[in-house]
Amino acid sequence: MTFSAVGPTPLSIPNPPVDVILPCLNEAAALPGLLSRIPAGYRPIVADNGSTDGSAEIAARYGAVVVHVPQRGFGAAVHAGLLAATSDIVCVMDADGSLDPVDLAAVTGPLLDGTADLMLGRRAPQGAGAWPLHARIGNMVLSAQLRRRAGVPVHDLGPMRAFRREALLGLGIADRRFGYPLEMVMRAAAAGWRIAEVAVPYYPRSGKSKVTGTVRGTIKAIRDMRRVLAECTPDMVGATTARRAQETLRTQEALHAQETLSTQEVLQTGDAPPIREQATSGRATVGATR
């Protein structure tokens, strides 16, 4: 883990502060460097998932709020951290040293200025070994399926993300394993959230990887995410389809009301307005030209 020396600018300091959830399992090697670089305006919450290497004690020593999470699983740790958070906007990032906390400003900015509801950090690998090929391929496949099935324009299920706390709790995310990040994006898309991504540097992690650094861990994560895709997609797509159908119905009702008004004008004045062609149906309707 070697980060650049660039620090946050005054304009990037959020007020009120933003809570940062750090799911953690045996990250004693990474936590000192990571927590020492948390920018002003951000409060670290280490959701310790049963570490045996003193991670919780190190986190407390560096000023982080420590939440002990007995239920194993990435989603369980994030959810526990979310319940402990108190800020409106909340971030999540890995605690393994692969991400620089200085880049939190890039994912929180669009939420602070109201242009996005869910921001994802799209990983930009820095150096050999930062993102193993097998993990990158698995991520590409899942991202492609997500774009195709849910229409979400993302290319990475990034481990750094930002959202509004109450809104996320309202989505009712159920997965407590590695499928949590995928379910978050799918439910947010079904709810009509504005989802965007921004590139963030991605560095070689500190210590031994439990997921992307091993083929076995990657397969396990992909299996969890494919299960989420299989279980949630019909409901998600149904919700999205229903919402779009309602929007189409409202549009049709507005057109019908306009046509009715135009017809009444014809009856009252005797002057027929110009004929307007509808490209979608191929039929002519009475209405004012625009």
C-alpha positions as CSV (number, residue, x, y, z in Angstrom):
1,M,0.0,0.0,0.0
2,T,1.7,3.2,-1.2
3,F,-0.5,6.2,-1.6
4,S,0.2,9.5,-3.2
5,A,1.0,12.4,-0.9
6,V,-2.0,14.4,-2.1
7,G,-4.4,15.5,0.6
8,P,-8.0,16.8,0.6
9,T,-8.6,20.4,-0.4
10,P,-10.8,22.6,1.9
11,L,-13.6,22.4,-0.6
12,S,-13.7,18.6,-0.3
13,I,-14.3,18.7,3.5
14,P,-18.0,17.8,4.1
15,N,-20.0,19.5,6.8
16,P,-21.7,17.9,8.6
17,P,-19.3,15.0,8.7
18,V,-19.7,11.8,6.7
19,D,-19.5,8.3,8.3
20,V,-17.2,5.8,6.6
21,I,-18.0,2.1,7.2
22,L,-14.9,-0.1,7.0
23,P,-15.8,-3.9,7.0
24,C,-12.9,-5.6,8.6
25,L,-11.6,-9.1,9.1
26,N,-8.0,-9.3,10.3
27,E,-6.7,-6.1,8.7
28,A,-4.1,-5.2,11.4
29,A,-1.5,-4.6,8.7
30,A,-3.6,-2.1,6.8
31,L,-5.5,-0.2,9.5
32,P,-2.7,2.1,10.8
33,G,-1.9,3.6,7.4
34,L,-5.5,3.6,6.3
35,L,-7.0,5.3,9.4
36,S,-4.2,7.9,9.6
37,R,-5.3,9.1,6.1
38,I,-9.0,9.6,6.8
39,P,-9.6,13.2,5.7
40,A,-11.2,15.9,7.8
41,G,-14.9,15.7,7.7
42,Y,-15.1,11.9,7.6
43,R,-15.6,9.6,10.6
44,P,-14.4,5.9,10.4
45,I,-16.6,3.1,11.7
46,V,-14.7,-0.2,11.7
47,A,-17.2,-3.1,11.6
48,D,-15.0,-5.9,12.9
49,N,-16.2,-9.2,11.7
50,G,-14.4,-11.4,14.2
51,S,-10.8,-10.4,13.8
52,T,-8.2,-12.4,15.7
53,D,-5.2,-10.2,14.9
54,G,-6.0,-7.2,17.1
55,S,-7.7,-5.2,14.3
56,A,-10.4,-3.9,16.7
57,E,-7.9,-2.7,19.2
58,I,-5.8,-0.9,16.5
59,A,-8.9,0.7,15.1
60,A,-9.9,2.1,18.5
61,R,-6.4,3.3,19.1
62,Y,-6.6,5.3,15.9
63,G,-9.8,6.9,16.9
64,A,-12.3,4.9,14.9
65,V,-15.7,3.8,16.2
66,V,-15.6,0.0,16.5
67,V,-18.6,-2.1,16.0
68,H,-18.3,-5.9,16.8
69,V,-20.2,-8.0,14.3
70,P,-20.5,-11.7,15.3
71,Q,-22.4,-12.7,12.2
72,R,-19.8,-13.5,9.5
73,G,-20.2,-12.0,6.1
74,F,-19.4,-8.8,4.2
75,G,-23.0,-7.7,4.1
76,A,-23.5,-8.4,7.8
77,A,-20.5,-6.1,8.6
78,V,-21.7,-3.3,6.3
79,H,-25.3,-3.5,7.7
80,A,-24.0,-3.4,11.3
81,G,-21.9,-0.3,10.4
82,L,-24.9,1.3,8.8
83,L,-27.0,0.9,11.9
84,A,-24.2,2.4,14.0
85,A,-23.8,5.4,11.6
86,T,-25.5,8.7,12.3
87,S,-24.7,10.9,9.3
88,D,-27.0,11.5,6.4
89,I,-24.5,10.5,3.8
90,V,-22.5,7.3,4.4
91,C,-19.6,5.8,2.6
92,V,-18.3,2.2,2.5
93,M,-14.8,1.2,1.6
94,D,-12.6,-1.8,2.0
95,A,-10.3,-1.8,5.0
96,D,-7.4,-3.7,3.3
97,G,-5.4,-0.7,2.1
98,S,-6.3,-1.1,-1.5
99,L,-8.2,2.3,-1.5
100,D,-7.0,5.7,-0.4
101,P,-9.4,7.5,1.9
102,V,-8.4,10.8,0.3
103,D,-10.5,9.7,-2.7
104,L,-13.7,9.6,-0.6
105,A,-14.3,13.2,-1.8
106,A,-14.7,11.9,-5.4
107,V,-17.6,9.6,-4.5
108,T,-19.3,11.9,-1.9
109,G,-19.2,15.0,-4.0
110,P,-22.1,14.2,-6.3
111,L,-24.3,13.3,-3.3
112,L,-23.4,16.5,-1.6
113,D,-24.3,18.6,-4.6
114,G,-27.5,16.6,-5.3
115,T,-26.6,15.1,-8.7
116,A,-26.5,11.4,-7.7
117,D,-28.2,9.0,-5.2
118,L,-25.6,6.2,-5.3
119,M,-22.0,6.7,-6.3
120,L,-19.6,3.8,-7.1
121,G,-15.8,4.1,-7.2
122,R,-14.7,2.5,-10.5
123,R,-11.3,0.8,-9.8
124,A,-8.3,2.1,-11.7
125,P,-5.5,-0.4,-10.9
126,Q,-2.2,1.1,-9.8
127,G,0.7,-1.3,-10.3
128,A,1.0,-5.0,-10.8
129,G,-1.0,-7.2,-8.5
130,A,-3.5,-4.5,-7.6
131,W,-6.4,-6.3,-9.3
132,P,-5.7,-10.0,-10.2
133,L,-6.9,-11.0,-13.7
134,H,-9.3,-13.7,-12.4
135,A,-11.0,-11.1,-10.1
136,R,-11.2,-8.5,-12.9
137,I,-12.8,-11.0,-15.3
138,G,-15.4,-12.0,-12.7
139,N,-16.2,-8.4,-12.1
140,M,-16.6,-7.7,-15.8
141,V,-19.0,-10.6,-16.3
142,L,-21.2,-9.5,-13.3
143,S,-21.1,-5.9,-14.4
144,A,-22.2,-6.8,-17.9
145,Q,-25.1,-8.9,-16.5
146,L,-26.1,-6.0,-14.3
147,R,-26.2,-3.6,-17.2
148,R,-28.2,-6.0,-19.3
149,R,-30.7,-7.1,-16.7
150,A,-31.2,-3.9,-14.7
151,G,-30.1,-1.3,-17.2
152,V,-27.6,0.2,-14.8
153,P,-24.7,2.0,-16.6
154,V,-21.9,0.7,-14.4
155,H,-18.7,-1.2,-15.2
156,D,-17.5,-2.1,-11.7
157,L,-19.1,-3.2,-8.5
158,G,-16.7,-0.8,-6.8
159,P,-15.6,-1.4,-3.1
160,M,-15.9,2.4,-2.5
161,R,-19.4,3.8,-2.6
162,A,-21.6,6.6,-1.1
163,F,-25.3,6.9,-0.5
164,R,-27.8,8.4,1.9
165,R,-28.2,6.3,5.0
166,E,-32.0,6.3,5.5
167,A,-32.7,5.8,1.8
168,L,-30.4,2.7,1.8
169,L,-32.0,1.2,4.9
170,G,-35.4,1.7,3.1
171,L,-34.3,-0.5,0.2
172,G,-34.5,-3.6,2.5
173,I,-31.2,-5.3,1.3
174,A,-31.4,-8.9,2.6
175,D,-28.0,-10.4,1.6
176,R,-25.4,-10.6,4.4
177,R,-22.6,-12.1,2.4
178,F,-20.7,-11.1,-0.7
179,G,-23.9,-10.5,-2.7
180,Y,-24.6,-7.3,-0.6
181,P,-22.9,-4.8,-3.0
182,L,-24.8,-6.3,-6.0
183,E,-28.1,-6.3,-4.3
184,M,-27.6,-2.7,-3.3
185,V,-27.2,-1.6,-6.9
186,M,-30.1,-3.7,-8.1
187,R,-32.5,-2.4,-5.5
188,A,-31.3,1.2,-6.0
189,A,-31.9,0.9,-9.7
190,A,-35.4,-0.6,-9.2
191,A,-36.2,2.3,-6.9
192,G,-35.2,4.8,-9.6
193,W,-32.0,6.1,-8.0
194,R,-29.5,8.1,-10.0
195,I,-26.5,5.8,-10.1
196,A,-23.1,6.9,-11.3
197,E,-19.5,5.9,-11.1
198,V,-16.1,7.7,-10.9
199,A,-12.6,6.3,-11.3
200,V,-10.6,5.9,-8.1
201,P,-7.0,4.5,-7.8
202,Y,-6.9,0.9,-6.7
203,Y,-3.6,-0.2,-5.0
204,P,-2.2,-3.6,-4.1
205,R,-3.7,-4.5,-0.7
206,S,-1.8,-5.0,2.6
207,G,-1.6,-8.5,3.9
208,K,-3.3,-11.6,2.5
209,S,-6.4,-11.2,0.4
210,K,-9.5,-13.1,1.5
211,V,-11.5,-12.5,-1.7
212,T,-10.1,-11.1,-4.9
213,G,-6.5,-12.1,-4.2
214,T,-7.4,-15.8,-4.4
215,V,-9.3,-17.8,-7.0
216,R,-11.3,-19.6,-4.3
217,G,-12.3,-16.3,-2.7
218,T,-13.3,-14.8,-6.1
219,I,-15.4,-17.9,-6.9
220,K,-17.2,-17.7,-3.6
221,A,-17.9,-14.0,-4.1
222,I,-19.2,-14.6,-7.7
223,R,-21.4,-17.5,-6.5
224,D,-23.0,-15.2,-3.9
225,M,-23.6,-12.5,-6.5
226,R,-25.0,-14.8,-9.1
227,R,-27.4,-16.1,-6.4
228,V,-28.5,-12.5,-5.8
229,L,-29.0,-12.0,-9.6
230,A,-31.1,-15.2,-9.8
231,E,-33.2,-14.4,-6.7
232,C,-33.7,-10.7,-7.1
233,T,-33.8,-10.0,-10.8
234,P,-37.5,-11.0,-11.5
235,D,-38.8,-8.8,-8.7
236,M,-36.4,-5.9,-9.5
237,V,-37.3,-6.0,-13.2
238,G,-41.0,-6.3,-12.3
239,A,-40.7,-3.2,-10.1
240,T,-38.8,-1.3,-12.8
241,T,-41.3,-2.4,-15.5
242,A,-44.2,-1.3,-13.4
243,R,-42.7,2.1,-12.7
244,R,-42.0,2.6,-16.4
245,A,-45.6,1.5,-17.3
246,Q,-47.0,4.1,-14.9
247,E,-44.9,6.8,-16.5
248,T,-46.1,5.7,-19.9
249,L,-49.7,5.7,-18.7
250,R,-49.3,9.2,-17.3
251,T,-47.9,10.4,-20.7
252,Q,-50.7,8.8,-22.6
253,E,-53.3,10.4,-20.3
254,A,-51.7,13.8,-20.8
255,L,-51.8,13.3,-24.6
256,H,-55.4,12.2,-24.4
257,A,-56.3,15.3,-22.3
258,Q,-54.6,17.5,-24.9
259,E,-56.4,15.9,-27.7
260,T,-59.7,16.2,-25.9
261,L,-59.1,19.9,-25.3
262,S,-58.2,20.4,-29.0
263,T,-61.4,18.6,-30.1
264,Q,-63.4,20.9,-27.8
265,E,-61.8,23.9,-29.4
266,V,-62.8,22.6,-32.8
267,L,-66.4,22.3,-31.7
268,Q,-66.5,25.7,-30.1
269,T,-64.7,27.7,-32.9
270,G,-65.3,25.6,-36.0
271,D,-61.6,25.9,-36.9
272,A,-59.7,22.7,-37.1
273,P,-56.1,22.8,-35.9
274,P,-53.4,21.3,-38.0
275,I,-53.0,17.5,-38.2
276,R,-50.1,16.1,-36.2
277,E,-48.6,12.8,-37.1
278,Q,-47.7,10.4,-34.2
279,A,-44.5,8.6,-35.1
280,T,-45.1,5.8,-32.6
281,S,-48.5,4.6,-33.9
282,G,-48.5,5.9,-37.5
283,R,-52.0,7.5,-37.0
284,A,-52.9,11.1,-37.4
285,T,-54.4,12.9,-34.4
286,V,-55.9,16.3,-33.9
287,G,-53.7,18.6,-31.9
288,A,-51.6,21.8,-32.0
289,T,-48.2,21.6,-33.7
290,R,-45.2,22.2,-31.5
